[in-house]
Amino acid sequence: MRKLENNELERKSVEDFKTAVKTPIIIILDDIRSLHNIGSVFRTADAFLIEKIYLCGITATPPNKEIHKTALGATETVDWEHHKNVLEVIENVKNKGVQVFAVEQVESAVFLQNFEIKAGKKYALVFGNEVYGVSQEAVALCDGCIEIPQLGTKHSLNISVSAGIVIWDLFRKLYNSN
């Protein structure tokens, strides 16, 4: 077995990324404090050809040196917008026919492994503040909530880890890969 060189990976150019058909997933980040978490989510969004990221509330925006440290250029490929009010973003996305799900621990949340994808649908995932999570007001506007099962002593995962887990799982389900 030989490790592949970067030039053997056949990655898209920025131009190819911009024109490529995107995975029907939108990410909504609300009040994310950590610039490294924001950058990591951009990098994950690039890896899975995510359609768009909405940066809401206090969530910082590119260009930003600290975001760039973890995004490694993904802020140049992934489409993004900043909005002050996450509730308006959720309503606008829903009005376009997108199914919106908060990633949060709530009553009646669907565990990620049980979340079913419907063919032809587009999904938006709301990730909340590192301390407080997704606000109750945002949760109430969503079509549902997805929970990542956890068996240890901690109550939550890092936001960028949560995003990576959920995006991968939905991507896998959308494209029926194992």
Backbone as a printed PyTorch tensor [residue, N CA C, xyz], in Angstrom:
tensor([[[  0.8480,  -1.1750,   0.0000],
         [  0.0000,   0.0000,   0.0000],
         [  0.8950,   1.2400,   0.0000]],

        [[  0.5360,   2.2240,  -0.8310],
         [  1.3120,   3.4510,  -0.9440],
         [  0.4020,   4.6440,  -0.7240]],

        [[  0.8440,   5.5660,   0.1000],
         [  0.0980,   6.8030,   0.3210],
         [  0.1010,   7.6170,  -0.9700]],

        [[ -1.0720,   8.1520,  -1.3260],
         [ -1.1930,   8.9420,  -2.5380],
         [ -0.6300,  10.3480,  -2.3420]],

        [[ -0.0200,  10.8590,  -3.3770],
         [  0.4390,  12.2440,  -3.3990],
         [ -0.7750,  13.1440,  -3.6630]],

        [[ -0.7060,  14.3990,  -3.2160],
         [ -1.8240,  15.3260,  -3.4270],
         [ -2.2170,  15.4370,  -4.8930]],

        [[ -1.2450,  15.4510,  -5.7950],
         [ -1.5650,  15.5920,  -7.2220],
         [ -2.2440,  14.3490,  -7.7980]],

        [[ -2.2720,  13.2540,  -7.0730],
         [ -2.9450,  12.0330,  -7.5240],
         [ -4.4000,  11.9670,  -7.0620]],

        [[ -4.8270,  12.8990,  -6.2250],
         [ -6.1640,  12.8420,  -5.6420],
         [ -7.2640,  13.3570,  -6.5630]],

        [[ -6.8860,  14.0020,  -7.6510],
         [ -7.8440,  14.4910,  -8.6370],
         [ -8.9440,  15.3460,  -8.0200]],

        [[ -8.5530,  16.3180,  -7.1980],
         [ -9.5060,  17.2340,  -6.5790],
         [ -9.9280,  18.3010,  -7.5850]],

        [[-11.0790,  18.8990,  -7.3270],
         [-11.6120,  19.9450,  -8.1850],
         [-10.8130,  21.2370,  -8.0200]],

        [[-10.7710,  22.0180,  -9.0810],
         [-10.2580,  23.3780,  -8.9770],
         [-11.3580,  24.2350,  -8.3480]],

        [[-11.0320,  25.4390,  -7.9370],
         [-12.0400,  26.3500,  -7.3870],
         [-13.1450,  26.5680,  -8.4210]],

        [[-12.7620,  26.7570,  -9.6680],
         [-13.7470,  26.9800, -10.7330],
         [-14.6450,  25.7570, -10.9210]],

        [[-14.0430,  24.5620, -10.9030],
         [-14.8240,  23.3330, -11.0410],
         [-15.7890,  23.1700,  -9.8660]],

        [[-15.3250,  23.5080,  -8.6610],
         [-16.1810,  23.4170,  -7.4720],
         [-17.3890,  24.3350,  -7.6340]],

        [[-17.1430,  25.5560,  -8.0620],
         [-18.2270,  26.5500,  -8.1760],
         [-19.3160,  26.0920,  -9.1490]],

        [[-18.9420,  25.3860, -10.2040],
         [-19.9220,  24.9790, -11.2180],
         [-20.4580,  23.5550, -11.0100]],

        [[-19.8980,  22.8230, -10.0630],
         [-20.3140,  21.4380,  -9.8360],
         [-21.7250,  21.3700,  -9.2490]],

        [[-22.4060,  20.2760,  -9.5420],
         [-23.6920,  20.0100,  -8.9050],
         [-23.4160,  19.7570,  -7.4300]],

        [[-24.1450,  20.4600,  -6.5800],
         [-23.8880,  20.3930,  -5.1440],
         [-24.7410,  19.3330,  -4.4540]],

        [[-24.2510,  18.8820,  -3.3370],
         [-25.0190,  18.0080,  -2.4580],
         [-26.1650,  18.8450,  -1.8850]],

        [[-27.3960,  18.3300,  -1.8780],
         [-28.5440,  19.1350,  -1.4550],
         [-28.6420,  19.3200,   0.0620]],

        [[-27.5850,  19.8840,   0.6120],
         [-27.5130,  20.1700,   2.0530],
         [-27.0590,  21.6140,   2.2250]],

        [[-27.7510,  22.3210,   3.1240],
         [-27.3940,  23.6750,   3.5190],
         [-27.0530,  23.6260,   5.0050]],

        [[-26.0470,  24.3700,   5.3950],
         [-25.6510,  24.4300,   6.8030],
         [-25.9890,  25.8210,   7.3350]],

        [[-26.6130,  25.8520,   8.5050],
         [-26.9240,  27.1090,   9.1770],
         [-26.1880,  27.0970,  10.5160]],

        [[-25.2380,  28.0170,  10.6740],
         [-24.4820,  28.1320,  11.9220],
         [-25.0070,  29.3350,  12.6900]],

        [[-25.4500,  29.1280,  13.9240],
         [-26.0110,  30.2200,  14.7110],
         [-25.1850,  30.4960,  15.9550]],

        [[-24.6740,  31.7000,  16.0300],
         [-23.9270,  32.1720,  17.2040],
         [-22.7460,  31.2880,  17.5640]],

        [[-21.9920,  30.8700,  16.5530],
         [-20.7980,  30.0600,  16.7860],
         [-19.6560,  31.0030,  17.1840]],

        [[-19.0700,  30.7570,  18.3330],
         [-18.0380,  31.6430,  18.8740],
         [-16.6470,  31.3190,  18.3540]],

        [[-16.3580,  30.0620,  18.1650],
         [-15.0090,  29.6310,  17.8170],
         [-14.7360,  29.7820,  16.3250]],

        [[-13.7280,  30.5890,  16.0190],
         [-13.3370,  30.7840,  14.6250],
         [-12.7950,  29.4850,  14.0240]],

        [[-12.1650,  28.6710,  14.8580],
         [-11.6590,  27.3810,  14.3730],
         [-12.8120,  26.4370,  14.0170]],

        [[-13.8820,  26.4590,  14.8060],
         [-15.0540,  25.6440,  14.4690],
         [-15.6650,  26.0840,  13.1460]],

        [[-15.7600,  27.3810,  12.9430],
         [-16.3140,  27.9010,  11.6900],
         [-15.4610,  27.4310,  10.5120]],

        [[-14.1500,  27.5720,  10.6410],
         [-13.2480,  27.1310,   9.5750],
         [-13.3620,  25.6430,   9.3040]],

        [[-13.4830,  24.8530,  10.3550],
         [-13.6230,  23.4010,  10.1870],
         [-14.9040,  23.0380,   9.4590]],

        [[-15.9880,  23.7400,   9.7590],
         [-17.2540,  23.4740,   9.0710],
         [-17.1250,  23.8310,   7.5880]],

        [[-16.4500,  24.9430,   7.2820],
         [-16.2120,  25.2770,   5.8760],
         [-15.4460,  24.1640,   5.1740]],

        [[-14.4320,  23.6500,   5.8320],
         [-13.6100,  22.6030,   5.2140],
         [-14.4150,  21.3260,   4.9800]],

        [[-15.2540,  20.9690,   5.9370],
         [-16.1260,  19.8040,   5.7730],
         [-17.1270,  20.0550,   4.6540]],

        [[-17.6710,  21.2630,   4.5890],
         [-18.6280,  21.6110,   3.5290],
         [-17.9790,  21.5070,   2.1590]],

        [[-16.7280,  21.9120,   2.0570],
         [-16.0030,  21.7730,   0.7930],
         [-15.8400,  20.2940,   0.4380]],

        [[-15.4660,  19.4900,   1.4020],
         [-15.2150,  18.0640,   1.1540],
         [-16.4440,  17.3500,   0.5900]],

        [[-17.6330,  17.7800,   1.0190],
         [-18.8540,  17.0950,   0.6070],
         [-19.6960,  17.9090,  -0.3810]],

        [[-19.0960,  18.9370,  -1.0090],
         [-19.7840,  19.7620,  -2.0130],
         [-21.1090,  20.3150,  -1.5000]],

        [[-21.1010,  20.8160,  -0.2750],
         [-22.3110,  21.3650,   0.3350],
         [-22.7200,  22.6300,  -0.4060]],

        [[-24.0080,  22.8110,  -0.5630],
         [-24.5460,  23.9110,  -1.3600],
         [-24.2350,  25.2910,  -0.7840]],

        [[-24.4200,  25.4720,   0.5230],
         [-24.2710,  26.8120,   1.0910],
         [-24.1680,  26.7430,   2.6000]],

        [[-23.5130,  27.7540,   3.1690],
         [-23.4660,  27.9380,   4.6200],
         [-24.0490,  29.3140,   4.9290]],

        [[-24.9830,  29.3550,   5.8830],
         [-25.4750,  30.6170,   6.4230],
         [-24.8090,  30.8240,   7.7750]],

        [[-24.1440,  31.9480,   7.9230],
         [-23.4900,  32.3310,   9.1640],
         [-24.4000,  33.3430,   9.8440]],

        [[-24.8960,  33.0200,  11.0350],
         [-25.9130,  33.8540,  11.6760],
         [-25.4480,  34.3700,  13.0310]],

        [[-26.0450,  35.4990,  13.4180],
         [-25.7650,  36.0790,  14.7290],
         [-24.3240,  36.5090,  14.8700]],

        [[-23.6800,  36.0720,  15.9570],
         [-22.2960,  36.4670,  16.2350],
         [-21.2760,  35.6390,  15.4690]],

        [[-21.7250,  34.6820,  14.6790],
         [-20.8070,  33.8450,  13.9100],
         [-19.9560,  34.7300,  12.9970]],

        [[-18.6490,  34.6180,  13.1270],
         [-17.7280,  35.4360,  12.3370],
         [-17.7690,  35.0230,  10.8700]],

        [[-17.3020,  35.9270,  10.0220],
         [-17.3110,  35.6820,   8.5820],
         [-15.9100,  35.8080,   7.9960]],

        [[-15.6830,  35.1530,   6.8770],
         [-14.4460,  35.3700,   6.1290],
         [-14.4620,  36.7750,   5.5320]],

        [[-13.3470,  37.3350,   5.1620],
         [-12.0090,  36.7860,   5.3990],
         [-11.5980,  36.9970,   6.8530]],

        [[-10.9840,  35.9940,   7.4040],
         [-10.5480,  36.0390,   8.7920],
         [ -9.3800,  35.0570,   8.9460]],

        [[ -8.2860,  35.5390,   9.4710],
         [ -7.0730,  34.7310,   9.5990],
         [ -7.3130,  33.4610,  10.4150]],

        [[ -8.0620,  33.5670,  11.4940],
         [ -8.3040,  32.4010,  12.3520],
         [ -9.2250,  31.3800,  11.6760]],

        [[-10.2220,  31.8440,  10.9330],
         [-11.0800,  30.9240,  10.1760],
         [-10.2440,  30.2220,   9.1110]],

        [[ -9.4050,  30.9920,   8.4330],
         [ -8.5740,  30.4500,   7.3550],
         [ -7.6490,  29.3270,   7.8360]],

        [[ -7.1880,  29.4000,   9.0980],
         [ -6.2750,  28.3740,   9.6300],
         [ -6.8500,  26.9730,   9.5130]],

        [[ -8.1430,  26.8410,   9.7420],
         [ -8.7500,  25.5090,   9.6480],
         [ -9.4980,  25.2940,   8.3440]],

        [[ -9.9890,  26.3610,   7.7180],
         [-10.7210,  26.2210,   6.4550],
         [ -9.7850,  25.8790,   5.3000]],

        [[ -8.5420,  26.3240,   5.3740],
         [ -7.5380,  26.0650,   4.3380],
         [ -8.0430,  26.3580,   2.9200]],

        [[ -8.7040,  27.5020,   2.7570],
         [ -9.1610,  27.9110,   1.4380],
         [-10.6080,  27.5750,   1.1200]],

        [[-11.2770,  26.8230,   1.9690],
         [-12.6630,  26.4270,   1.6940],
         [-13.6180,  27.6180,   1.7090]],

        [[-13.2170,  28.7280,   2.3090],
         [-14.0730,  29.9190,   2.2750],
         [-14.1270,  30.5140,   0.8730]],

        [[-13.2010,  30.0980,   0.0190],
         [-13.1820,  30.5660,  -1.3680],
         [-14.0340,  29.6890,  -2.2830]],

        [[-14.3750,  28.5030,  -1.8280],
         [-15.1510,  27.5890,  -2.6660],
         [-16.6100,  27.5010,  -2.2360]],

        [[-16.8600,  27.3570,  -0.9500],
         [-18.2260,  27.1530,  -0.4560],
         [-18.9670,  28.4920,  -0.4160]],

        [[-20.1550,  28.5080,  -1.0020],
         [-20.9900,  29.6990,  -1.0010],
         [-21.4730,  29.9640,   0.4230]],

        [[-21.4550,  31.2320,   0.8410],
         [-21.9030,  31.5690,   2.1890],
         [-22.5170,  32.9660,   2.2130]],

        [[-23.3430,  33.1770,   3.2350],
         [-23.9540,  34.4840,   3.5030],
         [-24.0100,  34.6800,   5.0070]],

        [[-23.9690,  35.9470,   5.4300],
         [-24.1580,  36.2650,   6.8470],
         [-25.5030,  36.9510,   7.0320]],

        [[-26.2170,  36.5420,   8.0650],
         [-27.4820,  37.1650,   8.4530],
         [-27.4920,  37.3170,   9.9690]],

        [[-28.0490,  38.3990,  10.4300],
         [-28.1160,  38.6300,  11.8790],
         [-29.0820,  37.6770,  12.5610]],

        [[-30.1920,  37.3690,  11.9030],
         [-31.2770,  36.6520,  12.5630],
         [-31.4580,  35.2460,  11.9940]],

        [[-31.1480,  34.2460,  12.7980],
         [-31.2720,  32.8540,  12.3610],
         [-32.7210,  32.4800,  12.0770]],

        [[-33.6540,  33.0800,  12.8070],
         [-35.0620,  32.7430,  12.6090],
         [-35.5210,  33.1460,  11.2050]],

        [[-35.0710,  34.2930,  10.7320],
         [-35.4060,  34.7180,   9.3770],
         [-34.7980,  33.7800,   8.3340]],

        [[-33.5730,  33.3280,   8.5870],
         [-32.9240,  32.4020,   7.6550],
         [-33.7050,  31.0860,   7.5940]],

        [[-34.0780,  30.5650,   8.7340],
         [-34.8440,  29.3140,   8.7610],
         [-36.1530,  29.4760,   8.0010]],

        [[-36.8690,  30.5660,   8.2490],
         [-38.1350,  30.7990,   7.5510],
         [-37.9290,  30.9270,   6.0460]],

        [[-36.9020,  31.6700,   5.6380],
         [-36.6310,  31.8470,   4.2050],
         [-36.2790,  30.5320,   3.5250]],

        [[-35.4700,  29.7300,   4.1740],
         [-35.0680,  28.4410,   3.6020],
         [-36.2730,  27.5110,   3.5000]],

        [[-37.0880,  27.4890,   4.5420],
         [-38.2930,  26.6510,   4.5150],
         [-39.2510,  27.0930,   3.4080]],

        [[-39.3550,  28.4000,   3.1910],
         [-40.2320,  28.9170,   2.1410],
         [-39.7790,  28.4810,   0.7500]],

        [[-38.5320,  28.0560,   0.6230],
         [-38.0090,  27.5540,  -0.6480],
         [-38.1680,  26.0410,  -0.7600]],

        [[-38.8790,  25.4310,   0.1920],
         [-39.1470,  23.9990,   0.1380],
         [-38.0790,  23.1290,   0.7650]],

        [[-37.1450,  23.7340,   1.4800],
         [-36.0630,  22.9840,   2.1210],
         [-36.5570,  22.4620,   3.4700]],

        [[-36.2500,  21.2140,   3.7720],
         [-36.5550,  20.6260,   5.0720],
         [-35.4650,  21.0460,   6.0520]],

        [[-35.8430,  21.6650,   7.1760],
         [-34.8700,  22.2090,   8.1220],
         [-34.8950,  21.3910,   9.4070]],

        [[-33.6940,  20.9230,   9.8000],
         [-33.5540,  20.1280,  11.0200],
         [-32.4550,  20.7060,  11.8970]],

        [[-32.7900,  20.9270,  13.1560],
         [-31.7820,  21.3350,  14.1260],
         [-31.0430,  20.0840,  14.5810]],

        [[-29.7710,  20.2200,  14.8220],
         [-28.9960,  19.1330,  15.4230],
         [-28.9150,  19.4880,  16.9030]],

        [[-29.7760,  18.8300,  17.6720],
         [-29.9610,  19.2340,  19.0660],
         [-30.6130,  18.1070,  19.8460]],

        [[-30.4390,  18.1490,  21.1530],
         [-31.0630,  17.1790,  22.0470],
         [-32.3810,  17.7690,  22.5380]],

        [[-33.4780,  17.2520,  21.9920],
         [-34.8160,  17.7430,  22.3430],
         [-35.7590,  16.5530,  22.4750]],

        [[-36.9110,  16.8160,  23.0690],
         [-37.9520,  15.7890,  23.1030],
         [-38.3080,  15.4070,  21.6740]],

        [[-38.4890,  14.1620,  21.4340],
         [-38.8900,  13.6240,  20.1260],
         [-37.8430,  13.7830,  19.0320]],

        [[-36.5990,  14.0440,  19.4040],
         [-35.5390,  14.0850,  18.3830],
         [-35.3780,  12.6880,  17.7960]],

        [[-34.9840,  12.6530,  16.5220],
         [-34.7090,  11.3900,  15.8470],
         [-33.2080,  11.1460,  15.9410]],

        [[-32.8410,   9.9780,  16.4470],
         [-31.4200,   9.6520,  16.4730],
         [-30.9030,   9.5860,  15.0410]],

        [[-29.7070,  10.0600,  14.8490],
         [-29.1250,  10.1780,  13.5150],
         [-29.2190,   8.8850,  12.7160]],

        [[-28.9400,   7.7590,  13.3450],
         [-28.9590,   6.4920,  12.6140],
         [-30.3680,   6.1220,  12.1500]],

        [[-31.4000,   6.7240,  12.7460],
         [-32.7870,   6.4540,  12.3580],
         [-33.3720,   7.5200,  11.4450]],

        [[-32.6200,   8.5700,  11.1760],
         [-33.1050,   9.6660,  10.3260],
         [-33.1590,   9.1850,   8.8870]],

        [[-34.3400,   9.3120,   8.2760],
         [-34.5370,   8.8370,   6.9110],
         [-34.5430,   9.9960,   5.9250]],

        [[-33.8110,   9.8060,   4.8530],
         [-33.7200,  10.7760,   3.7690],
         [-34.8280,  10.4900,   2.7620]],

        [[-35.4450,  11.5430,   2.2600],
         [-36.4510,  11.3880,   1.2070],
         [-35.8400,  11.8360,  -0.1130]],

        [[-35.9470,  11.0120,  -1.1130],
         [-35.3820,  11.3150,  -2.4370],
         [-35.9340,  12.6240,  -2.9760]],

        [[-35.0610,  13.4070,  -3.5690],
         [-35.4690,  14.6520,  -4.1950],
         [-35.6330,  15.8270,  -3.2510]],

        [[-35.4060,  15.6260,  -1.9680],
         [-35.5370,  16.7090,  -0.9810],
         [-34.1910,  17.3660,  -0.7380]],

        [[-34.2600,  18.6300,  -0.3460],
         [-33.0760,  19.3650,   0.0720],
         [-33.1950,  19.5810,   1.5790]],

        [[-32.0590,  19.5040,   2.2660],
         [-32.0420,  19.5880,   3.7260],
         [-31.1650,  20.7380,   4.2040]],

        [[-31.6110,  21.3760,   5.2790],
         [-30.7910,  22.3680,   5.9800],
         [-30.5870,  21.8710,   7.4040]],

        [[-29.3580,  22.0180,   7.8820],
         [-28.9920,  21.5840,   9.2210],
         [-28.5970,  22.7970,  10.0430]],

        [[-29.2390,  22.9700,  11.1990],
         [-28.9500,  24.1010,  12.0780],
         [-28.0640,  23.6170,  13.2250]],

        [[-26.9020,  24.2630,  13.3530],
         [-25.9770,  23.9830,  14.4490],
         [-25.8830,  25.2340,  15.3000]],

        [[-25.9590,  25.0550,  16.6330],
         [-26.0110,  26.2010,  17.5290],
         [-24.7420,  26.4480,  18.3070]],

        [[-24.8280,  27.4230,  19.1580],
         [-23.7490,  27.9020,  20.0020],
         [-23.0990,  26.7700,  20.7950]],

        [[-21.7890,  26.8860,  20.9770],
         [-21.0130,  25.8440,  21.6630],
         [-21.4740,  25.5870,  23.0920]],

        [[-22.0340,  26.5890,  23.7560],
         [-22.4780,  26.4220,  25.1470],
         [-23.9760,  26.1740,  25.2300]],

        [[-24.7510,  26.9510,  24.4870],
         [-26.2060,  26.9280,  24.6300],
         [-26.9310,  26.1120,  23.5680]],

        [[-26.2420,  25.7060,  22.5360],
         [-26.8660,  24.9160,  21.4790],
         [-27.7760,  25.7570,  20.6000]],

        [[-28.7160,  25.0920,  19.9510],
         [-29.6940,  25.7560,  19.0920],
         [-30.7710,  26.3390,  20.0040]],

        [[-31.1250,  27.5950,  19.7830],
         [-32.1270,  28.2450,  20.6410],
         [-33.4830,  27.5550,  20.5210]],

        [[-34.2830,  27.6750,  21.5890],
         [-35.6250,  27.0990,  21.5840],
         [-36.4680,  27.6860,  20.4560]],

        [[-36.3020,  28.9900,  20.1920],
         [-37.0550,  29.6360,  19.1200],
         [-36.7060,  29.0350,  17.7630]],

        [[-35.4430,  28.7680,  17.5380],
         [-35.0150,  28.1500,  16.2740],
         [-35.5190,  26.7140,  16.1820]],

        [[-35.4050,  25.9770,  17.2770],
         [-35.8980,  24.5960,  17.3070],
         [-37.3780,  24.5600,  16.9290]],

        [[-38.1550,  25.4990,  17.4800],
         [-39.5980,  25.5260,  17.2330],
         [-39.9240,  25.7720,  15.7540]],

        [[-39.0570,  26.4600,  15.0360],
         [-39.2950,  26.7250,  13.6110],
         [-38.8930,  25.5620,  12.7090]],

        [[-38.0650,  24.6750,  13.2140],
         [-37.5440,  23.5770,  12.3930],
         [-38.6040,  22.5110,  12.1460]],

        [[-38.3760,  21.7330,  11.0850],
         [-39.2660,  20.6200,  10.7650],
         [-39.0550,  19.4390,  11.7020]],

        [[-37.9310,  19.4220,  12.3860],
         [-37.6180,  18.3540,  13.3180],
         [-36.2110,  18.5340,  13.8450]],

        [[-35.8000,  17.5900,  14.6770],
         [-34.4620,  17.6360,  15.2570],
         [-33.7930,  16.2780,  15.1260]],

        [[-32.5020,  16.3360,  14.8910],
         [-31.6660,  15.1460,  14.7950],
         [-30.7340,  15.1530,  15.9960]],

        [[-30.6140,  14.0130,  16.6330],
         [-29.7120,  13.8840,  17.7840],
         [-28.6460,  12.8470,  17.4840]],

        [[-27.4150,  13.1910,  17.7990],
         [-26.3060,  12.2380,  17.6780],
         [-26.2500,  11.4560,  18.9830]],

        [[-26.3990,  10.1260,  18.9380],
         [-26.3520,   9.3460,  20.1700],
         [-24.9850,   9.4780,  20.8400]],

        [[-25.0040,   9.6000,  22.1560],
         [-23.7660,   9.6970,  22.9270],
         [-23.8980,   8.8080,  24.1560]],

        [[-22.8540,   8.0760,  24.4440],
         [-22.9280,   7.0960,  25.5270],
         [-22.0510,   7.4330,  26.7290]],

        [[-21.2400,   8.4620,  26.6190],
         [-20.3090,   8.8070,  27.6970],
         [-20.9080,   9.7670,  28.7030]],

        [[-20.0320,  10.4770,  29.3840],
         [-20.4570,  11.3770,  30.4520],
         [-20.7460,  12.7930,  29.9710]],

        [[-20.2420,  13.1740,  28.8250],
         [-20.4210,  14.5400,  28.3250],
         [-21.7840,  14.6980,  27.6660]],

        [[-22.2900,  15.9160,  27.6750],
         [-23.6200,  16.1970,  27.1410],
         [-23.6110,  16.6040,  25.6810]],

        [[-22.4240,  16.8840,  25.1290],
         [-22.3980,  17.3550,  23.7490],
         [-21.0490,  17.0680,  23.1180]],

        [[-21.0250,  17.2480,  21.7990],
         [-19.7920,  17.1420,  21.0250],
         [-19.3970,  18.5310,  20.5460]],

        [[-18.1610,  18.6880,  20.1620],
         [-17.7220,  19.9230,  19.5470],
         [-18.5550,  20.1680,  18.2940]],

        [[-18.9000,  21.4090,  18.0270],
         [-19.7670,  21.7480,  16.8810],
         [-19.1820,  21.2700,  15.5540]],

        [[-17.8700,  21.4080,  15.3700],
         [-17.3030,  20.9670,  14.0870],
         [-17.3230,  19.4420,  13.9760]],

        [[-17.1870,  18.7630,  15.0790],
         [-17.2870,  17.2940,  15.0750],
         [-18.7240,  16.8900,  14.7680]],

        [[-19.6830,  17.5410,  15.4250],
         [-21.0970,  17.2530,  15.1600],
         [-21.4390,  17.4640,  13.6930]],

        [[-20.9720,  18.5760,  13.1420],
         [-21.2450,  18.8680,  11.7320],
         [-20.6600,  17.7730,  10.8420]],

        [[-19.4330,  17.3710,  11.1090],
         [-18.8110,  16.3270,  10.3050],
         [-19.5730,  15.0110,  10.3560]],

        [[-20.0030,  14.6320,  11.5440],
         [-20.7400,  13.3750,  11.7020],
         [-22.0650,  13.4230,  10.9490]],

        [[-22.8360,  14.4820,  11.1420],
         [-24.1660,  14.5680,  10.5420],
         [-24.0740,  14.7320,   9.0220]],

        [[-23.1660,  15.5830,   8.5710],
         [-23.0230,  15.7730,   7.1200],
         [-22.6190,  14.4630,   6.4520]],

        [[-21.6620,  13.7570,   7.0310],
         [-21.2560,  12.4770,   6.4450],
         [-22.4210,  11.5030,   6.3800]],

        [[-23.1920,  11.4220,   7.4670],
         [-24.2850,  10.4670,   7.4960],
         [-25.3570,  10.8110,   6.4500]],

        [[-25.7130,  12.0780,   6.3490],
         [-26.7040,  12.4630,   5.3420],
         [-26.1550,  12.2690,   3.9330]],

        [[-24.9110,  12.6130,   3.7100],
         [-24.2710,  12.4040,   2.4020],
         [-24.3260,  10.9250,   2.0230]],

        [[-23.9730,  10.0750,   2.9650],
         [-23.9830,   8.6240,   2.7330],
         [-25.3850,   8.1400,   2.3840]],

        [[-26.3670,   8.6400,   3.1140],
         [-27.7540,   8.2320,   2.8560],
         [-28.2610,   8.7790,   1.5250]],

        [[-27.8830,  10.0070,   1.1880],
         [-28.3190,  10.6010,  -0.0690],
         [-27.8020,   9.8290,  -1.2740]],

        [[-26.5880,   9.3190,  -1.1620],
         [-25.9680,   8.6480,  -2.2850],
         [-25.8570,   7.1420,  -2.0950]],

        [[-26.5760,   6.6130,  -1.0980],
         [-26.6760,   5.1760,  -0.8500],
         [-25.3370,   4.4640,  -0.8290]],

        [[-24.3240,   5.1400,  -0.2870],
         [-23.0260,   4.4580,  -0.1740],
         [-22.8710,   3.9120,   1.2330]],

        [[-21.9730,   3.0010,   1.3900],
         [-21.7600,   2.3810,   2.7090],
         [-20.4210,   2.7580,   3.2730]]])
